[in-house]
Amino acid sequence: TLRNSHFLALYPEMRERAVIGAHYHEVIKAELDPNLHNAVGVFDANAELVDRLMRHGEAHLVYERMMSGDRHILVNEYRTPDNETLVLYTDISELKRRERK
């Protein structure tokens, strides 16, 4: 079950797809769709989708996503003891700007 207003603030274009009852793979596929998201940089969306789905069962995943507008998102994905998934999205843009100075 997905319910996170912070996620939708970071990914407003996902409002129709990131709904209660959406499956993990559906949300991740939409998140990586270059027609929907505002991620920047060169990456292979299909390869990243396969990697994310293969690693989904791991206890903890951490990665960064570079977004348009000089925004950077840190993603922490956790598996809970009852086999649910908890994903925390943190805007680390200010930290990245300070690192560049």
C-alpha positions as CSV (number, residue, x, y, z in Angstrom):
1,T,0.0,0.0,0.0
2,L,1.4,3.4,-1.0
3,R,0.5,6.5,0.8
4,N,3.0,9.3,1.0
5,S,2.4,13.0,0.3
6,H,6.1,13.8,0.5
7,F,6.7,11.3,-2.4
8,L,4.0,13.0,-4.5
9,A,5.5,16.5,-3.7
10,L,8.8,15.2,-5.1
11,Y,7.1,13.4,-8.0
12,P,3.9,15.3,-8.7
13,E,3.6,13.6,-12.1
14,M,3.1,10.3,-10.3
15,R,-0.2,11.3,-8.6
16,E,-2.3,9.0,-10.9
17,R,0.1,6.0,-10.5
18,A,1.3,6.2,-6.9
19,V,-2.1,5.3,-5.3
20,I,-3.2,3.1,-2.5
21,G,-3.0,-0.5,-3.6
22,A,-0.3,0.2,-6.3
23,H,2.3,-2.6,-6.6
24,Y,6.0,-1.8,-6.1
25,H,6.9,-2.7,-9.6
26,E,4.2,-0.5,-11.1
27,V,5.4,2.5,-9.1
28,I,9.1,1.9,-9.8
29,K,8.4,1.5,-13.5
30,A,6.5,4.7,-13.6
31,E,9.2,6.5,-11.5
32,L,11.8,5.5,-14.1
33,D,9.7,6.3,-17.2
34,P,11.5,9.2,-18.9
35,N,8.1,10.5,-20.2
36,L,6.8,10.9,-16.6
37,H,9.6,11.9,-14.3
38,N,12.0,14.8,-14.2
39,A,15.2,12.9,-13.4
40,V,18.2,14.1,-15.3
41,G,21.5,12.6,-16.3
42,V,22.3,9.7,-18.5
43,F,20.8,6.4,-17.3
44,D,19.3,3.3,-18.8
45,A,15.7,3.2,-17.4
46,N,15.2,-0.4,-18.3
47,A,18.5,-1.5,-16.8
48,E,17.7,0.4,-13.6
49,L,14.2,-1.1,-13.4
50,V,15.7,-4.6,-13.7
51,D,18.3,-3.8,-11.0
52,R,15.7,-2.3,-8.6
53,L,13.3,-5.2,-9.1
54,M,16.1,-7.8,-8.6
55,R,17.4,-6.0,-5.4
56,H,13.9,-5.3,-4.1
57,G,14.2,-8.2,-1.6
58,E,17.3,-6.9,0.0
59,A,17.0,-5.6,3.6
60,H,18.2,-2.1,2.7
61,L,18.9,-0.2,-0.5
62,V,20.3,3.4,-0.8
63,Y,20.7,5.4,-4.0
64,E,20.5,9.0,-5.2
65,R,18.4,10.4,-8.0
66,M,19.4,13.7,-9.7
67,M,16.3,15.7,-10.7
68,S,15.9,18.7,-12.9
69,G,16.2,22.1,-11.3
70,D,19.4,21.1,-9.4
71,R,17.4,18.9,-7.1
72,H,18.9,15.7,-5.6
73,I,16.9,13.0,-3.9
74,L,18.3,10.4,-1.5
75,V,16.2,7.2,-1.6
76,N,16.4,4.7,1.3
77,E,14.4,1.5,0.8
78,Y,13.9,-0.9,3.7
79,R,12.2,-4.3,4.0
80,T,10.2,-4.7,7.2
81,P,10.0,-7.9,9.2
82,D,6.5,-8.5,7.8
83,N,7.9,-8.3,4.2
84,E,6.5,-4.9,3.5
85,T,8.6,-2.2,1.8
86,L,9.3,1.2,3.4
87,V,10.8,3.8,1.1
88,L,12.0,7.2,2.4
89,Y,12.7,10.0,-0.1
90,T,14.8,12.9,1.3
91,D,15.6,16.1,-0.6
92,I,19.4,16.5,-0.2
93,S,19.7,19.4,-2.7
94,E,21.0,21.9,-0.2
95,L,23.6,19.4,1.0
96,K,24.8,18.8,-2.6
97,R,25.0,22.6,-3.2
98,R,27.2,23.0,-0.1
99,E,29.4,20.1,-1.2
100,R,30.1,21.9,-4.5
101,K,31.3,25.1,-2.8
